[in-house]
Amino acid sequence: MAGNLPDLCLLGIFKHLNDDYKTLYSCTFVNKRWSYSSIPILWTNPFELISSFKKPKLLKPLLDTYLSFLPQSQSQELEIKPRFNRNTMTFNYPVYFRHMNLLLIFGGIEHWYQQEPTRENYSCTLSKEISICEALVEYFFIHSSKIDTLVIRNFDYFDILNLSGSTNVLSKIHTLIFDHDIFNQFSTLSSLNQNIRSLTCYIEPPHLELNDSLKQLIRSQKNLIDITISEPEPDEREKPFPMYWEIFHSSINVTLTITFIEFEGIEFPRNFSLFHHLSSFINLQYLKFNGCDLLGIFFKEDQLLHEINSYRPLAFKKLNTIIVIETSLNIEILKILLQLSGEELRCLELLDMKIAKFNYIIKWLEVFCLKLRRLVVMDRSNKLEIVRIQDFFQKFDNLPYVIINGEKFTP
């Protein structure tokens, strides 16, 4: 019966398996129709899949396949001997490529080149690997039917804008992930693309010239939906986060379109006006803190609530999901968020962190968030005071279960 499903149904099923390469790979052998439906999904992001599943041995056949598509003249120039005849291949694999992570591609080529029996001495290796990477990236730019994600992190071997087809690709991407100190083409990207939907910025100590061009990029976007701001290694001497964050919360376009905000590894300053800034995003639905430090933020609760309710009455009224992971948290901050989101809140997750006064959180949920549908709490100390959990369910109409330290409670 499954073998007779329409192609559109098969495609929908296989898209749900896009992170399960083993199952997708098995699907390619069921029959011809399954193969034609699953192969395009399996090959959208192969470098990420191999990296995620830690299967470096798969890089050699992957690169053998991709490099076999390079023009003969280019293969000869790079001294690459194709392993396959691309004219006899059943699928045009590069056309399915969607997610370009430059560092993963380069890492794959490094691994592939080490396996080549004809590789040169070490002093020439890097230059050859860069040349091969450049050729393959350019081939993807020209021949992929749609590259929608570009990741530029820890990669500065060549400027992608010098490659054929790059401007066409950059004009169509909807997800951009970058290191601010490496990617310096914000001005160019601003003129090429005003329809980026997802942006992840790994911030470094500020460079004023780059900061201005990043501001230009952000303010040019019309459909930016989610942003992630990450500070992998906070510098004790400089605190660049406030300067970067100002670009986002002060942009009128962004504050109207953003629905998803994630902070990762941010140590918020004591005098940081977090709630005032977040209240600018009137359509905010999803808020996540991952590995942050919120202990230093100081505020006066009554004054804060009065100001937000008086001057920005729509703030937080669409916030339905709050997720806090491995974060130092003053629970009064959580109280404010629960109070401001109120009955709109559907999901609260507090994961991998020490939670003080858990019963206070339970009371606040009962008072402010009566339409809650999901509550997950994981306390690393495993010392949560769990009381009245059965009484807790009686306050909510649509709460099917609660997960506390891995244990599932039902009404």
C-alpha positions as CSV (number, residue, x, y, z in Angstrom):
1,M,0.0,0.0,0.0
2,A,2.8,2.5,0.9
3,G,4.4,1.8,-2.4
4,N,1.4,3.2,-4.2
5,L,1.2,6.5,-2.3
6,P,1.2,9.6,-4.5
7,D,4.6,11.3,-5.0
8,L,3.4,14.4,-3.0
9,C,2.6,12.2,0.0
10,L,5.9,10.5,-0.2
11,L,7.7,13.8,-0.4
12,G,5.9,15.0,2.7
13,I,6.8,11.8,4.6
14,F,10.4,12.0,3.6
15,K,10.8,15.6,4.6
16,H,10.0,14.6,8.1
17,L,12.9,12.2,7.9
18,N,15.4,14.8,6.7
19,D,17.6,14.4,9.8
20,D,17.5,10.6,9.7
21,Y,19.9,9.7,7.0
22,K,19.8,6.0,7.8
23,T,16.1,5.7,7.3
24,L,16.2,7.9,4.2
25,Y,19.0,5.8,2.7
26,S,17.0,2.7,3.3
27,C,14.0,4.3,1.6
28,T,16.0,4.7,-1.6
29,F,16.0,0.9,-2.1
30,V,12.3,0.3,-1.7
31,N,11.4,0.9,-5.3
32,K,12.0,3.4,-8.1
33,R,9.3,5.9,-7.0
34,W,10.6,5.9,-3.4
35,S,14.1,6.4,-4.6
36,Y,13.1,9.4,-6.8
37,S,11.3,11.0,-3.9
38,S,13.9,10.4,-1.1
39,I,17.1,11.0,-3.0
40,P,16.5,14.8,-3.3
41,I,15.9,15.1,0.4
42,L,18.9,12.9,1.4
43,W,21.2,15.1,-0.7
44,T,20.0,18.5,0.4
45,N,22.5,18.8,3.3
46,P,24.9,15.8,3.3
47,F,27.8,17.5,5.0
48,E,25.7,18.4,8.0
49,L,24.3,14.9,8.2
50,I,27.7,13.3,8.2
51,S,29.0,15.8,10.7
52,S,26.0,15.3,13.0
53,F,26.2,11.6,13.0
54,K,30.0,11.6,13.2
55,K,30.5,9.4,10.2
56,P,33.7,10.8,8.5
57,K,34.2,7.7,6.5
58,L,31.2,8.8,4.4
59,L,33.0,11.9,3.3
60,K,35.2,10.1,0.8
61,P,32.4,8.6,-1.3
62,L,30.4,11.8,-1.0
63,L,33.3,13.9,-2.4
64,D,34.1,11.3,-5.0
65,T,30.5,11.7,-6.2
66,Y,30.4,15.5,-6.2
67,L,33.9,16.0,-7.7
68,S,33.0,13.7,-10.6
69,F,30.6,16.4,-11.8
70,L,33.3,19.0,-12.2
71,P,34.1,19.9,-15.9
72,Q,36.9,17.8,-17.4
73,S,39.1,20.8,-17.9
74,Q,38.8,21.8,-14.3
75,S,39.4,18.3,-13.0
76,Q,42.6,18.2,-15.0
77,E,43.7,21.5,-13.8
78,L,43.1,20.4,-10.2
79,E,44.7,17.0,-10.9
80,I,41.5,15.2,-9.8
81,K,40.8,11.8,-11.3
82,P,37.0,11.4,-11.3
83,R,35.8,8.2,-9.7
84,F,32.5,8.1,-11.6
85,N,31.2,9.0,-15.1
86,R,28.6,11.7,-14.4
87,N,26.8,10.9,-17.7
88,T,25.9,7.5,-16.4
89,M,24.7,8.5,-13.0
90,T,21.0,8.1,-12.3
91,F,20.8,11.4,-10.4
92,N,22.2,14.8,-10.7
93,Y,23.2,15.1,-7.1
94,P,24.6,18.7,-7.0
95,V,21.2,20.0,-8.1
96,Y,19.6,18.9,-4.8
97,F,22.2,20.8,-2.7
98,R,20.4,23.3,-0.4
99,H,22.5,24.0,2.7
100,M,26.0,25.5,2.2
101,N,28.2,25.3,5.2
102,L,31.6,26.5,3.9
103,L,33.6,25.1,6.8
104,L,32.0,21.6,6.6
105,I,32.6,21.5,2.9
106,F,36.3,22.5,3.4
107,G,36.6,19.9,6.2
108,G,35.2,17.2,3.9
109,I,37.7,18.1,1.2
110,E,40.5,17.9,3.8
111,H,39.4,14.4,4.7
112,W,39.0,13.4,1.1
113,Y,42.4,14.7,0.1
114,Q,44.1,12.9,2.9
115,Q,42.8,9.6,1.4
116,E,44.1,10.4,-2.1
117,P,47.2,8.3,-3.0
118,T,48.4,11.1,-5.3
119,R,48.3,13.9,-2.7
120,E,51.3,16.2,-2.6
121,N,53.6,17.0,0.2
122,Y,52.2,18.9,3.2
123,S,53.4,22.4,2.1
124,C,51.2,22.2,-1.0
125,T,48.3,20.5,0.6
126,L,46.4,23.6,1.9
127,S,46.7,25.4,-1.3
128,K,45.3,22.5,-3.3
129,E,42.5,21.9,-0.8
130,I,41.5,25.6,-1.0
131,S,41.4,25.4,-4.8
132,I,39.3,22.2,-4.8
133,C,36.9,23.7,-2.3
134,E,36.6,26.9,-4.4
135,A,35.8,24.9,-7.5
136,L,33.2,22.8,-5.7
137,V,31.5,25.7,-4.0
138,E,31.4,27.5,-7.4
139,Y,29.8,24.4,-9.0
140,F,27.1,24.4,-6.3
141,F,26.5,28.1,-6.9
142,I,25.9,27.5,-10.6
143,H,24.2,24.2,-10.7
144,S,22.1,23.8,-7.5
145,S,18.5,24.5,-8.2
146,K,18.2,26.4,-4.9
147,I,20.6,27.1,-2.1
148,D,18.5,28.5,0.8
149,T,21.0,28.4,3.7
150,L,24.5,29.8,3.9
151,V,26.8,29.2,6.9
152,I,30.0,31.3,7.1
153,R,31.7,30.4,10.4
154,N,35.5,30.1,11.0
155,F,36.1,30.2,7.2
156,D,38.1,32.9,5.5
157,Y,40.0,31.0,2.8
158,F,38.4,32.8,-0.1
159,D,35.8,35.4,-0.9
160,I,32.6,33.7,-2.1
161,L,31.6,36.8,-4.0
162,N,34.5,36.2,-6.4
163,L,32.9,33.0,-7.6
164,S,30.5,32.7,-10.5
165,G,26.9,32.3,-9.5
166,S,27.4,33.7,-6.0
167,T,25.4,36.9,-6.4
168,N,22.4,34.9,-7.7
169,V,22.5,32.5,-4.8
170,L,22.9,35.3,-2.2
171,S,19.9,37.1,-3.6
172,K,17.7,34.0,-2.7
173,I,19.0,32.6,0.6
174,H,16.5,32.8,3.5
175,T,18.8,31.5,6.3
176,L,22.2,33.2,7.1
177,I,24.5,32.1,9.9
178,F,27.8,34.0,10.2
179,D,30.7,35.1,12.3
180,H,30.6,38.9,12.4
181,D,34.4,39.3,12.3
182,I,34.8,37.0,9.2
183,F,31.8,37.8,7.0
184,N,32.3,41.4,5.7
185,Q,29.9,41.5,2.8
186,F,26.8,43.0,4.6
187,S,26.6,46.0,2.4
188,T,26.6,43.9,-0.7
189,L,24.1,41.4,0.7
190,S,21.8,44.3,1.7
191,S,21.5,45.3,-1.9
192,L,21.1,41.7,-3.1
193,N,18.6,40.3,-0.6
194,Q,15.9,41.9,1.5
195,N,14.0,38.7,2.2
196,I,16.2,36.8,4.7
197,R,13.9,35.0,7.1
198,S,16.4,33.5,9.7
199,L,19.6,35.1,10.9
200,T,22.2,33.7,13.4
201,C,25.0,36.1,14.4
202,Y,28.1,34.9,16.4
203,I,29.4,38.1,17.8
204,E,32.9,39.2,18.4
205,P,34.4,42.5,19.9
206,P,32.9,45.3,17.8
207,H,34.4,46.6,14.6
208,L,32.6,49.9,13.9
209,E,32.8,49.7,10.1
210,L,31.4,46.2,10.1
211,N,28.8,47.2,12.7
212,D,27.5,49.9,10.4
213,S,27.2,47.6,7.4
214,L,25.5,44.9,9.6
215,K,23.0,47.6,10.7
216,Q,22.4,48.3,7.0
217,L,21.7,44.7,6.4
218,I,19.3,44.3,9.3
219,R,17.3,47.4,8.5
220,S,16.9,46.4,4.9
221,Q,15.1,43.1,5.7
222,K,11.4,43.0,5.2
223,N,10.6,39.4,6.3
224,L,13.0,38.5,9.0
225,I,11.2,36.1,11.3
226,D,13.8,34.6,13.7
227,I,17.1,35.7,15.1
228,T,19.7,34.0,17.2
229,I,22.5,36.0,18.8
230,S,25.4,34.0,20.2
231,E,28.5,35.0,22.1
232,P,30.6,31.8,22.2
233,E,33.4,33.2,24.2
234,P,32.5,36.4,26.2
235,D,35.5,38.8,26.4
236,E,36.1,40.0,29.9
237,R,37.5,43.2,28.6
238,E,34.8,44.1,26.1
239,K,31.1,43.4,26.2
240,P,30.0,43.6,22.5
241,F,26.5,42.2,23.0
242,P,24.7,45.5,23.9
243,M,26.1,47.1,20.7
244,Y,25.0,44.3,18.5
245,W,21.6,43.9,20.2
246,E,20.9,47.6,19.7
247,I,20.9,47.0,16.0
248,F,18.0,44.6,16.2
249,H,15.7,46.1,18.8
250,S,16.0,49.6,17.3
251,S,15.1,48.5,13.8
252,I,11.4,49.3,13.0
253,N,11.2,46.6,10.3
254,V,12.7,43.9,12.5
255,T,10.6,44.7,15.6
256,L,7.4,44.3,13.4
257,T,8.3,40.9,11.8
258,I,10.3,39.0,14.4
259,T,8.5,36.1,16.0
260,F,11.5,34.0,17.3
261,I,14.4,35.2,19.5
262,E,17.2,33.1,20.9
263,F,20.0,34.3,23.1
264,E,23.0,31.9,23.3
265,G,25.9,32.2,25.8
266,I,25.0,35.8,26.6
267,E,26.1,37.4,29.9
268,F,23.6,40.1,30.3
269,P,24.9,43.3,31.9
270,R,23.4,44.5,35.2
271,N,21.9,47.6,33.8
272,F,20.5,45.9,30.7
273,S,16.9,46.9,29.8
274,L,16.0,43.4,28.6
275,F,12.2,43.7,29.0
276,H,12.0,47.2,27.5
277,H,13.9,45.9,24.5
278,L,11.9,42.8,24.1
279,S,8.7,44.7,24.4
280,S,9.6,46.4,21.0
281,F,8.9,43.0,19.3
282,I,5.1,43.2,19.2
283,N,4.8,39.9,17.3
284,L,7.2,37.9,19.5
285,Q,6.0,34.3,19.9
286,Y,9.0,32.2,20.9
287,L,11.7,33.3,23.4
288,K,14.7,31.1,24.3
289,F,17.7,31.6,26.6
290,N,20.5,29.0,26.1
291,G,23.6,29.0,28.3
292,C,23.0,32.6,29.4
293,D,23.6,34.5,32.6
294,L,20.6,36.6,33.6
295,L,21.4,36.9,37.3
296,G,22.8,40.4,37.0
297,I,19.8,42.1,35.5
298,F,18.3,44.6,37.9
299,F,14.7,46.0,37.6
300,K,11.9,47.3,39.7
301,E,8.9,45.0,39.1
302,D,6.0,47.4,39.7
303,Q,7.7,50.2,37.7
304,L,8.6,47.9,34.9
305,L,5.0,46.4,34.5
306,H,3.5,49.9,34.7
307,E,5.8,51.2,31.9
308,I,5.2,48.3,29.6
309,N,1.5,48.1,30.1
310,S,1.2,51.9,29.7
311,Y,3.4,52.5,26.7
312,R,3.5,49.2,24.9
313,P,0.2,47.4,25.8
314,L,0.7,44.9,22.9
315,A,4.1,43.7,24.2
316,F,4.4,40.0,24.9
317,K,0.7,39.4,24.1
318,K,1.6,36.8,21.5
319,L,4.4,35.1,23.4
320,N,3.4,31.4,23.5
321,T,6.7,29.6,24.2
322,I,9.5,30.2,26.7
323,I,12.5,27.9,26.8
324,V,15.4,28.3,29.3
325,I,18.3,25.9,29.0
326,E,21.3,25.8,31.3
327,T,20.9,29.4,32.3
328,S,21.6,31.3,35.5
329,L,18.2,32.7,36.2
330,N,16.7,35.1,38.7
331,I,13.2,33.6,38.9
332,E,11.7,37.1,39.3
333,I,12.6,37.5,35.6
334,L,10.6,34.4,34.8
335,K,7.7,35.8,36.9
336,I,7.6,39.0,34.8
337,L,7.7,36.9,31.5
338,L,4.8,34.7,32.7
339,Q,2.8,37.7,33.9
340,L,3.3,39.6,30.6
341,S,2.6,36.7,28.3
342,G,-0.3,35.6,30.5
343,E,-2.9,33.2,29.0
344,E,-1.2,33.3,25.6
345,L,1.6,31.1,27.0
346,R,1.3,27.5,25.8
347,C,4.8,26.0,26.5
348,L,7.3,26.5,29.3
349,E,10.5,24.5,29.4
350,L,13.2,24.9,32.1
351,L,16.0,22.5,31.2
352,D,19.4,21.5,32.7
353,M,19.5,24.1,35.4
354,K,19.1,24.5,39.1
355,I,15.6,25.9,39.9
356,A,15.0,27.6,43.2
357,K,11.5,28.1,44.6
358,F,9.9,25.8,42.1
359,N,6.6,26.0,44.0
360,Y,6.5,29.8,43.3
361,I,6.7,29.0,39.6
362,I,3.8,26.6,39.9
363,K,1.7,29.3,41.6
364,W,2.5,31.9,39.0
365,L,1.5,29.5,36.2
366,E,-1.8,28.9,38.0
367,V,-2.4,32.6,38.3
368,F,-1.2,33.9,34.9
369,C,-1.0,31.1,32.4
370,L,-4.2,29.1,32.5
371,K,-4.0,28.0,28.9
372,L,-0.7,26.2,29.3
373,R,-0.4,23.0,27.3
374,R,3.2,21.9,27.9
375,L,5.5,22.1,31.0
376,V,8.9,20.4,31.1
377,V,11.3,20.9,34.0
378,M,14.7,19.3,34.4
379,D,16.7,20.3,37.5
380,R,20.3,19.2,37.5
381,S,20.3,19.0,41.3
382,N,17.2,16.7,41.2
383,K,16.0,18.4,44.4
384,L,12.7,20.0,43.2
385,E,10.0,20.3,45.8
386,I,7.1,18.7,44.0
387,V,3.8,19.3,45.8
388,R,0.2,19.6,44.7
389,I,1.1,18.4,41.3
390,Q,-2.3,16.6,40.9
391,D,-4.1,19.8,42.1
392,F,-2.1,21.7,39.6
393,F,-3.8,19.9,36.7
394,Q,-7.2,21.0,37.9
395,K,-6.4,24.6,37.0
396,F,-5.9,23.9,33.3
397,D,-8.3,22.7,30.7
398,N,-5.8,21.5,28.0
399,L,-2.7,20.4,29.9
400,P,-2.2,16.7,29.0
401,Y,0.9,16.0,31.1
402,V,3.8,17.5,32.9
403,I,7.4,16.2,32.7
404,I,9.5,16.8,35.8
405,N,13.1,15.4,35.9
406,G,12.2,12.9,33.3
407,E,9.0,11.6,35.1
408,K,5.7,12.1,33.3
409,F,2.7,13.2,35.4
410,T,-0.8,13.0,34.0
411,P,-4.1,14.3,35.4
